[in-house]
Amino acid sequence: MSNRRRIIIITISVMIGSAMSAGIYVMKKGTLSGDDYFSLITNIVFSLLLILGIGYVFVWRKK
């Protein structure tokens, strides 16, 4: 499997997990404020950066 394909699969899985988390958050809180949306977006961005960064380190070590 190529590195590009791995990155796409990881990104899609993180986005699906984040969407499920956001759905549960909306179900619990009802309508969301601007701060809630900022929190969700920050969570998505940091999780993608963290997972892709760790993946890059493992690929770099492999070579």
ROTORKOL-139898 format. One record per atom (N, C-alpha, C, O): residue number from 1; residue in three letters; atom name; x, y, z. Coordinates in nm, 2 decimals, m for minus. Layout:
<pts>
NUM ALA CA X Y Z
...
</pts>
This chain:
<pts>
1 MET N 0.08 m0.12 0.00
1 MET CA 0.00 0.00 0.00
1 MET C 0.09 0.12 0.00
1 MET O 0.19 0.13 0.07
2 SER N 0.06 0.22 m0.08
2 SER CA 0.14 0.34 m0.09
2 SER C 0.11 0.43 0.02
2 SER O 0.01 0.43 0.09
3 ASN N 0.21 0.52 0.05
3 ASN CA 0.19 0.62 0.16
3 ASN C 0.08 0.71 0.14
3 ASN O 0.01 0.75 0.23
4 ARG N 0.05 0.75 0.01
4 ARG CA m0.06 0.84 m0.02
4 ARG C m0.19 0.78 0.02
4 ARG O m0.28 0.84 0.08
5 ARG N m0.20 0.65 m0.01
5 ARG CA m0.33 0.58 0.02
5 ARG C m0.35 0.56 0.17
5 ARG O m0.46 0.58 0.22
6 ARG N m0.24 0.54 0.24
6 ARG CA m0.25 0.53 0.39
6 ARG C m0.30 0.66 0.45
6 ARG O m0.38 0.66 0.53
7 ILE N m0.24 0.77 0.40
7 ILE CA m0.28 0.90 0.45
7 ILE C m0.43 0.93 0.42
7 ILE O m0.50 0.98 0.51
8 ILE N m0.47 0.90 0.30
8 ILE CA m0.61 0.92 0.27
8 ILE C m0.70 0.83 0.36
8 ILE O m0.80 0.88 0.41
9 ILE N m0.67 0.71 0.38
9 ILE CA m0.75 0.62 0.47
9 ILE C m0.75 0.67 0.61
9 ILE O m0.85 0.67 0.68
10 ILE N m0.64 0.71 0.66
10 ILE CA m0.63 0.77 0.80
10 ILE C m0.71 0.89 0.81
10 ILE O m0.78 0.91 0.91
11 THR N m0.70 0.98 0.71
11 THR CA m0.77 1.11 0.72
11 THR C m0.92 1.08 0.71
11 THR O m1.00 1.15 0.79
12 ILE N m0.97 0.99 0.63
12 ILE CA m1.11 0.96 0.62
12 ILE C m1.16 0.90 0.75
12 ILE O m1.27 0.93 0.80
13 SER N m1.08 0.81 0.81
13 SER CA m1.12 0.75 0.94
13 SER C m1.13 0.85 1.05
13 SER O m1.22 0.85 1.14
14 VAL N m1.04 0.94 1.06
14 VAL CA m1.04 1.05 1.16
14 VAL C m1.16 1.14 1.14
14 VAL O m1.22 1.18 1.23
15 MET N m1.19 1.17 1.01
15 MET CA m1.30 1.26 0.99
15 MET C m1.44 1.19 1.02
15 MET O m1.53 1.25 1.08
16 ILE N m1.45 1.06 1.00
16 ILE CA m1.57 0.99 1.03
16 ILE C m1.58 0.98 1.18
16 ILE O m1.69 1.00 1.24
17 GLY N m1.47 0.95 1.25
17 GLY CA m1.48 0.95 1.40
17 GLY C m1.51 1.09 1.46
17 GLY O m1.59 1.10 1.55
18 SER N m1.46 1.19 1.40
18 SER CA m1.49 1.33 1.45
18 SER C m1.63 1.36 1.42
18 SER O m1.70 1.43 1.50
19 ALA N m1.69 1.32 1.30
19 ALA CA m1.83 1.35 1.27
19 ALA C m1.92 1.27 1.37
19 ALA O m2.02 1.33 1.41
20 MET N m1.88 1.15 1.40
20 MET CA m1.96 1.08 1.50
20 MET C m1.96 1.15 1.64
20 MET O m2.06 1.16 1.71
21 SER N m1.84 1.19 1.68
21 SER CA m1.82 1.26 1.80
21 SER C m1.90 1.39 1.80
21 SER O m1.97 1.43 1.90
22 ALA N m1.90 1.47 1.69
22 ALA CA m1.98 1.59 1.68
22 ALA C m2.13 1.56 1.69
22 ALA O m2.20 1.64 1.75
23 GLY N m2.17 1.45 1.63
23 GLY CA m2.31 1.41 1.63
23 GLY C m2.36 1.38 1.77
23 GLY O m2.46 1.43 1.82
24 ILE N m2.28 1.31 1.85
24 ILE CA m2.31 1.28 1.99
24 ILE C m2.31 1.41 2.07
24 ILE O m2.40 1.43 2.16
25 TYR N m2.22 1.50 2.04
25 TYR CA m2.21 1.63 2.11
25 TYR C m2.33 1.71 2.09
25 TYR O m2.39 1.77 2.18
26 VAL N m2.38 1.71 1.96
26 VAL CA m2.50 1.79 1.93
26 VAL C m2.62 1.73 2.00
26 VAL O m2.71 1.80 2.04
27 MET N m2.63 1.59 2.00
27 MET CA m2.74 1.53 2.06
27 MET C m2.75 1.56 2.21
27 MET O m2.86 1.57 2.27
28 LYS N m2.63 1.57 2.28
28 LYS CA m2.63 1.60 2.42
28 LYS C m2.66 1.74 2.45
28 LYS O m2.73 1.77 2.55
29 LYS N m2.61 1.84 2.37
29 LYS CA m2.62 1.98 2.41
29 LYS C m2.73 2.05 2.33
29 LYS O m2.77 2.16 2.37
30 GLY N m2.78 1.99 2.23
30 GLY CA m2.88 2.07 2.15
30 GLY C m2.81 2.16 2.05
30 GLY O m2.72 2.12 1.98
31 THR N m2.85 2.28 2.05
31 THR CA m2.79 2.38 1.96
31 THR C m2.65 2.42 2.01
31 THR O m2.63 2.43 2.13
32 LEU N m2.56 2.44 1.92
32 LEU CA m2.42 2.47 1.95
32 LEU C m2.39 2.61 1.94
32 LEU O m2.45 2.68 1.85
33 SER N m2.31 2.67 2.02
33 SER CA m2.26 2.80 2.01
33 SER C m2.14 2.81 1.93
33 SER O m2.08 2.71 1.89
34 GLY N m2.09 2.93 1.91
34 GLY CA m1.96 2.95 1.83
34 GLY C m1.84 2.88 1.90
34 GLY O m1.76 2.83 1.83
35 ASP N m1.84 2.89 2.03
35 ASP CA m1.73 2.83 2.11
35 ASP C m1.73 2.67 2.09
35 ASP O m1.63 2.61 2.09
36 ASP N m1.85 2.62 2.09
36 ASP CA m1.86 2.47 2.07
36 ASP C m1.81 2.43 1.93
36 ASP O m1.74 2.33 1.92
37 TYR N m1.85 2.51 1.83
37 TYR CA m1.79 2.48 1.69
37 TYR C m1.64 2.49 1.69
37 TYR O m1.57 2.41 1.63
38 PHE N m1.59 2.60 1.75
38 PHE CA m1.45 2.62 1.76
38 PHE C m1.38 2.50 1.83
38 PHE O m1.27 2.45 1.78
39 SER N m1.44 2.45 1.93
39 SER CA m1.38 2.33 2.01
39 SER C m1.38 2.21 1.92
39 SER O m1.28 2.14 1.92
40 LEU N m1.49 2.19 1.84
40 LEU CA m1.50 2.07 1.76
40 LEU C m1.39 2.08 1.64
40 LEU O m1.33 1.98 1.61
41 ILE N m1.38 2.20 1.58
41 ILE CA m1.29 2.21 1.47
41 ILE C m1.14 2.20 1.52
41 ILE O m1.06 2.14 1.46
42 THR N m1.12 2.25 1.64
42 THR CA m0.98 2.24 1.70
42 THR C m0.95 2.09 1.73
42 THR O m0.84 2.05 1.70
43 ASN N m1.05 2.02 1.78
43 ASN CA m1.03 1.88 1.80
43 ASN C m1.00 1.80 1.68
43 ASN O m0.91 1.72 1.68
44 ILE N m1.07 1.83 1.57
44 ILE CA m1.04 1.76 1.44
44 ILE C m0.90 1.80 1.39
44 ILE O m0.83 1.71 1.34
45 VAL N m0.87 1.92 1.39
45 VAL CA m0.74 1.97 1.34
45 VAL C m0.62 1.90 1.41
45 VAL O m0.53 1.85 1.36
46 PHE N m0.63 1.91 1.55
46 PHE CA m0.52 1.85 1.63
46 PHE C m0.51 1.70 1.61
46 PHE O m0.40 1.65 1.61
47 SER N m0.62 1.63 1.61
47 SER CA m0.62 1.49 1.59
47 SER C m0.56 1.45 1.46
47 SER O m0.48 1.36 1.45
48 LEU N m0.59 1.52 1.35
48 LEU CA m0.53 1.50 1.22
48 LEU C m0.38 1.52 1.22
48 LEU O m0.30 1.44 1.17
49 LEU N m0.34 1.64 1.28
49 LEU CA m0.20 1.67 1.28
49 LEU C m0.12 1.57 1.36
49 LEU O m0.01 1.52 1.32
50 LEU N m0.18 1.53 1.47
50 LEU CA m0.11 1.43 1.56
50 LEU C m0.09 1.29 1.49
50 LEU O 0.02 1.24 1.49
51 ILE N m0.20 1.24 1.44
51 ILE CA m0.20 1.11 1.37
51 ILE C m0.11 1.11 1.25
51 ILE O m0.03 1.02 1.23
52 LEU N m0.13 1.21 1.16
52 LEU CA m0.04 1.22 1.04
52 LEU C 0.10 1.24 1.08
52 LEU O 0.19 1.19 1.01
53 GLY N 0.13 1.32 1.18
53 GLY CA 0.27 1.34 1.22
53 GLY C 0.34 1.22 1.27
53 GLY O 0.45 1.19 1.24
54 ILE N 0.26 1.14 1.35
54 ILE CA 0.32 1.01 1.40
54 ILE C 0.34 0.92 1.29
54 ILE O 0.44 0.85 1.28
55 GLY N 0.24 0.91 1.19
55 GLY CA 0.26 0.83 1.08
55 GLY C 0.38 0.86 0.99
55 GLY O 0.45 0.78 0.94
56 TYR N 0.40 1.00 0.97
56 TYR CA 0.52 1.04 0.90
56 TYR C 0.65 1.00 0.96
56 TYR O 0.74 0.96 0.90
57 VAL N 0.65 1.01 1.10
57 VAL CA 0.77 0.97 1.17
57 VAL C 0.80 0.82 1.15
57 VAL O 0.91 0.78 1.13
58 PHE N 0.70 0.74 1.15
58 PHE CA 0.71 0.59 1.13
58 PHE C 0.76 0.56 0.99
58 PHE O 0.84 0.47 0.97
59 VAL N 0.70 0.63 0.89
59 VAL CA 0.75 0.61 0.75
59 VAL C 0.89 0.66 0.73
59 VAL O 0.97 0.59 0.66
60 TRP N 0.93 0.77 0.79
60 TRP CA 1.06 0.82 0.78
60 TRP C 1.16 0.72 0.85
60 TRP O 1.27 0.70 0.79
61 ARG N 1.13 0.67 0.96
61 ARG CA 1.22 0.57 1.03
61 ARG C 1.23 0.44 0.95
61 ARG O 1.34 0.38 0.95
62 LYS N 1.12 0.41 0.87
62 LYS CA 1.13 0.28 0.79
62 LYS C 1.23 0.30 0.68
62 LYS O 1.29 0.20 0.64
63 LYS N 1.24 0.42 0.62
63 LYS CA 1.33 0.44 0.51
63 LYS C 1.47 0.45 0.56
63 LYS O 1.57 0.46 0.49
</pts>
